[in-house]
């Protein structure tokens, strides 16, 4: 293996993406600005659903990876969320862009569940600066994402947080995405799924319908599209 950092990144990235259908690790991106460490129980809840409903081999614990690290390339799926400012460092921006452009999938979730809040404005600005001002677009509610495992005929399922007075009091009946060569590279939500799924997985038995099923769709789509 060559010792050049960019060459090492490329080889590590290629090896990781070759495994994308074989296993799944929930990787959370730790970025220097803002509050990245939110919704602490959500990853375990979603991993439980993958075990319960699918045959996907999962790594049983969440991975937390600094966004400025080449370790980001070890998994093709990454999650980032928060309430506050998103302002990438130069190295974070470089890793984020190369991860997305070279096959990675980022699920970004706005914990403020609003359109004009700080996370939304700053994250969308970062994405626009990297991928182009109009790169982040609404995806149609008949997108294959909503049929990847479970059927969601009306598009993204609602959360109980969208009209609770904290956000902008708008129901977001869509998700947005940056598509790279016809596939989703960044899936972006203002619906606050992270907080919606932030409970002990054993409490799902009290729900009439398991609300983490859409998370299963997100993961399966990320692994197979």
Protein Blocks (a to p, Z undefined) as FASTA:
>chain_A
ZZbfklmmmmmmmmmmmmmmmpccddddddfehjfbghkllmmmmmmmmmmmmmcdcdfb
dcdddfkbcklmmpcbdcdddjbdcdddfklmmmmmmmmmnopacddddfklpaklmklm
mmmmmmmmmnopklpccddfkbfklmmmpccfklpaddfklmnopanopacfbdcdddee
hiafbdcdfklmmlmmmccfklmmmpfbdcklmmmmmmmmmmmZZ
